[in-house]
Amino acid sequence: MTHDALSTRAFRWMLALLLLPCGLATAAAQDRTTPPKASEPPTVRVLITYYSRTGNTEQLARGVARGVGRVPHAVATVQRVEEVTKESLQSADAIALGCPTYFGNIPGKMKIVIDDWNWKWKVNFTDKVGGAFTTGAGQVGGKEFTVISLLMFMINNRMVVAGPLYQDAEGEDIWAEAGAAAMTGPLDPGISAAELDAAARLGERLAKLAAKMRSE
Ligand SMILES: Cc1cc2nc3c(=O)[nH]c(=O)nc-3n(C[C@H](O)[C@H](O)[C@H](O)COP(=O)(O)O)c2cc1C
């Protein structure tokens, strides 16, 4: 091989090595811009967060998560209210809030924590789907008032709220509740199957609504 032929070959190799990263970069850029397949619906994130000292409300929170699990592409995260971060709130499409009923309303500790989500953390709650659940020892005891207080927090924070949905024997929607609740006092201790079912219906409703809003 002549000296000229050798140097032409060497030049070609150097050129190929120089251009290789450009080719890789172009391929990577094309990868990034490839739109997601139309057949893949987005994941719907449901954050279930609760305050609980003796475990009753925590059990109801797990029931809400089971209902979320019935909805395809919905993912539930269950967190104590004290562990919630700005990131977990901000990334949620739907939020279920739960706490025990104390003196006919939400516990003071719950109020202090959730007030900070807006006041200190400046979370943007606009158009997130929200729902509420509570436990209380009494037959009445103020549980509905607690649910309404939690929903009022959400409405004031620009969320869209909903409760568990019920169907008749034909599968027609016939009514909805304001939230899910369980009686835990001596007259009816523990969480019954019907109360867990209400919690699951709440989770299912929130996940379905959030999925509808994501698909718009
Ligand atoms: C300070 C305090 C106040 C309470 N006030 C009420 C009340 O007004 N109405 C009611 O039904 N239960 C009341 N309870 C009972 C709790 O709501 C009930 O035991 C609840 O299930 C506890 O939830 P947890 O196990 O998640 O902490 C009260 C409990 C405490 C400790």
The ligand as a Tripos MOL2 file, in Angstrom:
@<TRIPOS>MOLECULE
LIG
   31    33     1     0     0
SMALL
NO_CHARGES

@<TRIPOS>ATOM
      1 C1        -59.4590   13.9620   72.3730 C.3       1 LIG1
      2 C2        -60.4660   13.0580   71.7330 C.ar      1 LIG1
      3 C3        -61.6960   13.5450   71.3580 C.ar      1 LIG1
      4 C4        -62.6250   12.7320   70.7480 C.ar      1 LIG1
      5 N1        -63.8240   13.2540   70.3600 N.ar      1 LIG1
      6 C5        -64.7170   12.4750   69.7030 C.ar      1 LIG1
      7 C6        -65.9360   13.0350   69.2210 C.ar      1 LIG1
      8 O1        -66.2300   14.2170   69.3750 O.2       1 LIG1
      9 N2        -66.7780   12.2180   68.5450 N.ar      1 LIG1
     10 C7        -66.5150   10.8970   68.3400 C.ar      1 LIG1
     11 O2        -67.3250   10.2060   67.7250 O.2       1 LIG1
     12 N3        -65.3420   10.3440   68.7800 N.ar      1 LIG1
     13 C8        -64.4470   11.1050   69.4430 C.ar      1 LIG1
     14 N4        -63.2480   10.5740   69.8590 N.ar      1 LIG1
     15 C9        -62.9290    9.1730   69.5350 C.3       1 LIG1
     16 C10       -62.0400    9.0310   68.3050 C.3       1 LIG1
     17 O3        -62.5300    9.8190   67.2490 O.3       1 LIG1
     18 C11       -62.0250    7.5890   67.8350 C.3       1 LIG1
     19 O4        -61.5360    6.7570   68.8590 O.3       1 LIG1
     20 C12       -61.2010    7.4050   66.5850 C.3       1 LIG1
     21 O5        -61.5560    6.2090   65.9320 O.3       1 LIG1
     22 C13       -59.7110    7.4040   66.8610 C.3       1 LIG1
     23 O6        -59.0350    7.3170   65.6360 O.3       1 LIG1
     24 P1        -57.5350    6.7630   65.5010 P.3       1 LIG1
     25 O7        -57.5310    5.3530   66.0320 O.co2     1 LIG1
     26 O8        -57.2520    6.8340   64.0630 O.co2     1 LIG1
     27 O9        -56.6620    7.6710   66.3150 O.co2     1 LIG1
     28 C14       -62.3320   11.3770   70.5020 C.ar      1 LIG1
     29 C15       -61.0690   10.8800   70.8860 C.ar      1 LIG1
     30 C16       -60.1590   11.7030   71.5050 C.ar      1 LIG1
     31 C17       -58.8020   11.1600   71.8980 C.3       1 LIG1
@<TRIPOS>BOND
     1     1     2 1
     2     2     3 ar
     3     2    30 ar
     4     3     4 ar
     5     4     5 ar
     6     4    28 ar
     7     5     6 ar
     8     6     7 ar
     9     6    13 1
    10     7     8 2
    11     7     9 ar
    12     9    10 ar
    13    10    11 2
    14    10    12 ar
    15    12    13 ar
    16    13    14 ar
    17    14    15 1
    18    14    28 ar
    19    15    16 1
    20    16    17 1
    21    16    18 1
    22    18    19 1
    23    18    20 1
    24    20    21 1
    25    20    22 1
    26    22    23 1
    27    23    24 1
    28    24    25 2
    29    24    26 1
    30    24    27 1
    31    28    29 ar
    32    29    30 ar
    33    30    31 1
@<TRIPOS>SUBSTRUCTURE
     1 LIG1         1 GROUP 0 **** ****
